[in-house]
């Protein structure tokens, strides 16, 4: 139970720390980054203490290929620090070290606890943290000039849309697998609607489109959805569009009228990609190193961009062809891992998240690492490996896995 509680708090904090600079460090964003690192160190210390107190025997953590490839990606990212063009080498090292530490914390939690319980607790923590940052944005952020939720500098609407979409997909998963007519099902269905509305409220165009496709896949594919449930989904969608019409129409009008060229260039993204590609060809194999985009790439916007607003452009610029290859094989291995999962709802959650990431990655990215948060990818990969088509496979604790299949008594079809 201690490890499960720690998992909840770790993931809630993992999301909430995104808002630290906005809340406390407007004038000192570097301090916010340092505090984020200290938070990760604190969780690592607590995890080690719990491990020492437990005196449990060591057991190896299952490492499916997606995790192995992810670790190779992290290693290549770390190696690129030796040639990075980032103006702030220590910052680049710090971002990479925190990313690695977060991954190791997740692996420790999964290794020393029950994989299923730790995974469920982690996902609930992710949702809780997302509610927190959305509440912070609603209560304290003035929004930008276009009326989007958040703060354009320290609590960006695109980041809010990214995290909120992930949390909404997780909420849909919990709603689908909850017993029919239970209060738990009602809570998660309500939460799914609220988080979906928050995604729209961010007015992050890429996140909205990616989430809509991923959510449709999660809800409608591979499920015997009853007519009553379909009507409820349609009604909720209609209500959501009605409530959102006012601010979405104002935003689109302003977007089209302010600068018509933004539509044809995807708000300047296509120009950025072309200029970035000219530089990529000069270091096509190795790239310019971790965190190099924000300091060395073309900067034609009023606000400095830390990435190429495209997952593949960013990976190519910073990590070269090797980074692009590793990114592609990580995502492919992740997909193959979830294709073998027995639990239908777990399978749909894993694949719907990948769908969301791949679509969003067409116009968004991260300054360091993958758009798919690596700690979450490791969590999902290990969780999937504990429920594969291998009959009689044992989990690390020694118990035979018996995750319910679609149609079993523990899963209610809708």
C-alpha positions in Angstrom: 0.0 0.0 0.0 2.9 2.4 0.7 4.3 1.9 -2.8 0.8 2.4 -4.3 0.4 5.7 -2.4 3.9 6.7 -3.5 3.0 6.0 -7.1 -0.1 8.2 -6.8 1.8 11.0 -5.4 4.7 10.7 -7.8 2.5 10.9 -10.8 0.3 13.6 -9.5 3.5 15.6 -8.7 5.0 14.7 -12.1 2.1 16.6 -13.7 1.7 19.4 -11.2 5.4 20.4 -11.3 4.7 21.7 -14.8 2.8 24.6 -13.2 5.6 25.4 -10.6 7.2 28.2 -12.7 3.7 29.8 -13.3 2.8 29.6 -9.6 6.1 30.6 -7.9 9.0 31.4 -10.2 7.9 33.9 -12.9 11.2 35.7 -12.6 13.3 32.7 -11.9 12.3 29.8 -14.3 15.7 28.1 -13.7 14.8 27.8 -10.0 11.6 26.1 -11.0 13.7 23.6 -13.0 15.9 23.0 -10.0 12.9 22.4 -7.8 11.5 19.9 -10.2 14.8 18.0 -10.1 14.8 18.1 -6.2 11.3 16.7 -6.2 12.4 13.8 -8.3 15.4 13.2 -6.0 13.1 13.3 -3.0 10.8 10.6 -4.5 13.9 8.5 -5.4 15.1 8.8 -1.8 11.7 7.9 -0.3 11.5 4.9 -2.7 15.0 3.7 -1.6 14.1 4.1 2.1 10.9 2.0 1.6 12.9 -0.6 -0.2 15.4 -0.9 2.6 12.7 -1.1 5.3 10.8 -3.8 3.4 13.8 -6.2 3.3 12.2 -7.9 0.3 14.2 -10.3 -2.0 15.4 -8.9 -5.3 13.5 -9.9 -8.4 14.2 -8.8 -11.9 11.8 -6.5 -13.6 10.5 -7.7 -17.0 12.0 -5.6 -19.7 10.0 -6.0 -23.0 11.6 -4.8 -26.1 9.9 -1.4 -26.0 11.6 -0.7 -22.7 15.0 -1.9 -24.0 14.6 0.4 -27.1 13.5 3.3 -24.8 16.7 2.8 -22.7 18.8 2.9 -25.9 17.0 6.1 -26.9 17.8 7.6 -23.4 21.4 6.5 -23.8 21.8 8.1 -27.2 20.2 11.3 -25.9 22.7 11.3 -23.0 25.6 10.6 -25.4 24.6 13.6 -27.6 25.4 15.8 -24.6 29.0 15.4 -25.6 28.4 17.4 -28.9 25.3 19.4 -28.0 25.0 22.9 -29.4 22.9 24.1 -26.4 24.1 27.3 -24.9 23.4 26.0 -21.5 25.2 22.7 -21.2 24.4 22.2 -17.5 20.7 22.7 -18.2 20.9 20.1 -20.9 22.5 17.7 -18.5 20.0 18.5 -15.9 17.0 17.9 -18.1 18.4 14.6 -19.3 19.3 13.5 -15.8 15.8 14.3 -14.4 14.3 12.4 -17.4 16.4 9.3 -16.5 15.7 9.6 -12.8 12.0 9.7 -13.4 12.2 6.6 -15.6 14.3 4.8 -12.9 11.7 5.8 -10.2 8.9 4.2 -12.3 10.9 1.1 -12.8 11.7 0.9 -9.1 8.0 1.2 -8.2 7.1 -1.5 -10.7 10.0 -3.8 -9.6 9.3 -3.6 -5.9 5.5 -3.6 -6.0 2.7 -5.4 -7.7 2.7 -4.3 -11.4 -1.0 -4.2 -11.8 -1.7 -2.2 -8.6 1.2 0.2 -9.2 0.1 0.8 -12.7 -3.5 1.5 -11.8 -2.4 3.8 -8.9 0.0 5.6 -11.2 -2.7 6.3 -13.8 -5.0 7.6 -11.1 -2.2 9.9 -9.9 -1.8 11.2 -13.4 -5.5 12.1 -13.6 -5.4 13.8 -10.2 -2.4 15.9 -11.2 -4.1 16.9 -14.4 -7.2 18.1 -12.5 -4.8 20.1 -10.3 -3.1 22.0 -13.2 -6.4 22.5 -15.0 -7.8 24.0 -11.9 -4.7 26.2 -11.5 -5.2 27.4 -15.1 -8.9 28.1 -14.6 -8.4 30.0 -11.3 -5.2 31.9 -11.7 -4.2 32.1 -15.3 -5.5 35.1 -17.3 -5.2 33.2 -20.6 -3.6 34.6 -23.8 -4.9 37.3 -26.1 -6.8 34.6 -28.1 -8.8 33.4 -25.0 -7.0 30.1 -24.7 -6.8 28.5 -21.2 -3.4 28.9 -19.5 -0.5 31.2 -19.7 1.5 31.7 -22.9 4.9 31.7 -21.2 4.7 29.5 -18.1 1.5 27.4 -18.4 1.2 27.0 -22.2 -2.2 26.0 -23.6 -0.6 23.4 -25.8 1.0 21.7 -22.8 -2.3 21.8 -20.9 -4.0 20.2 -23.9 -1.3 17.5 -24.1 -1.6 16.4 -20.4 -5.4 16.9 -20.3 -5.8 14.7 -23.3 -3.8 11.9 -21.8 -5.7 12.1 -18.5 -9.0 12.1 -20.5 -8.0 8.9 -22.3 -7.1 7.3 -18.9 -10.5 8.4 -17.5 -12.3 6.8 -20.5 -10.4 3.6 -19.7 -11.5 3.6 -16.1 -15.1 4.4 -17.1 -15.2 1.5 -19.6 -14.0 -1.1 -17.2 -16.1 0.0 -14.2 -19.2 -2.2 -13.5 -22.4 -1.1 -15.2 -24.5 1.1 -12.9 -21.9 1.6 -10.3 -21.0 4.9 -8.6 -17.4 4.4 -9.8 -18.6 4.3 -13.4 -20.6 7.4 -12.9 -17.6 9.3 -11.5 -15.3 8.3 -14.3 -17.8 9.1 -17.0 -18.3 12.5 -15.5 -14.6 13.0 -15.2 -14.2 12.0 -18.9 -16.6 14.6 -19.9 -15.0 17.3 -17.8 -11.5 16.5 -19.0 -12.7 16.4 -22.6 -14.2 19.9 -22.2 -10.9 21.1 -20.7 -9.1 19.8 -23.8 -11.4 22.0 -25.9 -11.0 24.9 -23.5 -7.3 25.0 -24.1 -8.0 25.6 -27.8 -4.9 23.6 -28.7 -5.9 22.7 -32.2 -3.5 19.7 -32.5 -4.4 18.3 -29.1 -8.1 18.6 -29.9 -7.9 16.8 -33.2 -5.6 14.1 -31.8 -7.7 13.5 -28.8 -10.9 13.3 -30.8 -9.5 10.6 -33.0 -7.9 8.7 -30.1 -11.1 8.9 -27.9 -13.3 7.7 -30.8 -11.0 4.7 -31.2 -11.1 4.0 -27.5 -14.9 4.2 -27.2 -16.1 2.7 -30.4 -13.5 0.2 -31.7 -13.7 -3.4 -30.5 -16.6 -2.9 -28.1 -20.2 -4.0 -28.3 -21.5 -0.5 -27.5 -25.2 -0.6 -26.7 -27.6 1.8 -28.4 -28.4 3.5 -25.1 -24.7 4.1 -24.5 -24.2 5.4 -28.0 -27.0 7.9 -27.5 -25.5 9.1 -24.3 -22.1 9.6 -26.0 -23.7 11.5 -28.8 -25.7 13.7 -26.4 -22.6 14.4 -24.3 -20.6 15.3 -27.5 -23.4 17.6 -28.6 -23.6 19.2 -25.2 -19.8 19.7 -25.2 -19.8 21.3 -28.6 -22.7 23.6 -27.6 -21.0 24.8 -24.4 -17.7 25.3 -26.3 -19.2 27.1 -29.3 -18.8 30.6 -27.9 -15.1 30.7 -27.2 -14.1 28.4 -30.1 -15.9 30.5 -32.6 -14.3 33.7 -31.2 -10.9 32.0 -31.3 -11.2 30.8 -34.9 -12.5 34.2 -36.1 -9.5 35.9 -34.5 -7.1 33.3 -35.8 -8.3 33.7 -39.4 -8.6 37.5 -39.3 -5.3 38.4 -37.5 -3.0 36.7 -40.0 -4.4 34.7 -42.9 -0.9 33.3 -43.6 -1.1 31.4 -40.3 -3.6 29.0 -41.9 -1.4 28.1 -44.9 1.8 27.8 -42.8 0.2 26.2 -39.8 1.0 29.2 -37.7 4.5 29.4 -39.1 5.3 25.7 -38.6 6.0 24.8 -42.2 8.5 27.7 -42.5 10.2 26.5 -39.3 10.4 22.9 -40.7 11.9 24.0 -44.0 14.6 26.1 -42.3 15.3 23.4 -39.8 15.7 20.8 -42.5 18.4 22.9 -44.2 20.4 22.6 -41.0 19.5 19.0 -40.4 21.1 18.0 -43.7 24.5 19.3 -42.4 24.5 16.9 -39.4 22.1 14.3 -40.6 23.4 11.3 -38.6 24.0 12.7 -35.1 22.1 16.0 -35.0 23.1 19.0 -32.9 22.5 17.3 -29.5 20.1 17.5 -26.6 18.3 20.8 -26.0 20.0 22.3 -29.0 16.8 23.3 -30.8 16.0 26.2 -28.5 19.4 27.8 -28.7 20.6 26.9 -32.2 17.6 26.3 -34.5 15.9 29.0 -36.6 13.9 31.3 -34.3 11.4 33.4 -36.3 8.6 33.7 -33.7 8.1 36.3 -31.1 8.4 33.7 -28.4 11.4 31.4 -28.4 10.5 27.9 -29.3 12.3 25.0 -27.6 11.4 22.4 -30.2 10.5 22.1 -33.9 6.7 21.8 -33.4 7.0 18.4 -35.0 8.2 15.2 -33.2 10.3 14.0 -36.2 11.8 17.3 -37.1 12.9 17.8 -33.5 14.4 14.4 -33.2 16.2 14.8 -36.5 17.6 18.2 -35.5 18.8 17.2 -32.1 19.6 13.5 -32.4 20.0 13.0 -36.1 18.9 9.9 -38.2 19.9 7.7 -35.2 17.4 9.5 -33.0 14.6 9.3 -35.6 15.3 5.6 -36.0 15.2 5.0 -32.3 12.0 7.0 -31.9 10.3 5.1 -34.7 11.3 1.7 -33.3 10.2 2.6 -29.7 6.7 3.5 -31.0 6.6 0.4 -33.2 7.7 -1.9 -30.3 5.1 -0.2 -28.0 2.4 -0.9 -30.5 3.4 -4.5 -31.0 3.5 -4.9 -27.2 -0.1 -3.7 -26.8 -1.3 -5.8 -29.7 -0.5 -8.9 -27.6 -2.4 -7.7 -24.5 -5.3 -9.8 -23.4 -7.4 -7.2 -21.5 -9.4 -5.4 -24.2 -9.7 -2.1 -22.3 -6.0 -2.1 -21.4 -5.2 -2.7 -25.0 -7.4 0.1 -26.2 -5.9 2.5 -23.7 -2.4 1.8 -24.8 -3.1 2.0 -28.5 -5.3 5.1 -28.1 -2.5 6.9 -26.3 -0.1 6.0 -29.1 -2.7 7.3 -31.7 -2.9 10.6 -29.8 0.9 11.0 -29.6 1.4 10.2 -33.3 -1.2 12.7 -34.4 -0.2 15.4 -32.0 3.5 14.8 -32.9 2.7 16.1 -36.4 2.6 19.7 -35.0 4.1 19.4 -31.5 7.2 18.0 -29.7 9.2 18.1 -26.5 12.5 20.0 -26.0 14.1 16.9 -24.4 13.0 13.4 -24.9 9.9 12.0 -26.7 6.5 13.6 -26.9 5.3 10.4 -25.3 6.6 11.0 -21.7 9.2 8.4 -21.2 8.2 7.5 -17.6 4.7 6.9 -18.9 5.9 4.9 -21.8 7.9 2.7 -19.4 4.9 2.3 -17.1 2.6 1.3 -20.0 5.2 -1.0 -21.5 5.9 -3.0 -18.4 2.1 -3.0 -17.5 1.4 -4.5 -21.0 4.1 -7.1 -20.7 2.4 -8.5 -17.6 -0.7 -9.3 -19.6 0.4 -10.9 -22.9 -0.8 -13.9 -24.9 1.8 -16.1 -23.3 -0.4 -18.6 -21.3 0.6 -19.3 -17.7 3.2 -16.5 -17.7 4.2 -15.5 -14.2 4.5 -11.9 -13.0 7.5 -10.9 -11.1 5.8 -11.7 -7.8 5.2 -15.3 -8.9 1.5 -15.2 -9.3 -0.1 -16.5 -12.5 -1.5 -13.7 -14.6 -5.2 -13.9 -15.2 -6.2 -10.5 -16.6 -9.8 -10.6 -17.7 -10.6 -10.8 -21.4 -13.4 -9.0 -23.1 -16.6 -10.8 -22.1 -15.4 -12.3 -18.8 -17.4 -11.7 -15.7 -15.0 -9.0 -14.5 -15.5 -6.9 -17.6 -18.9 -5.5 -18.6 -19.6 -4.9 -22.2 -21.5 -1.8 -23.1 
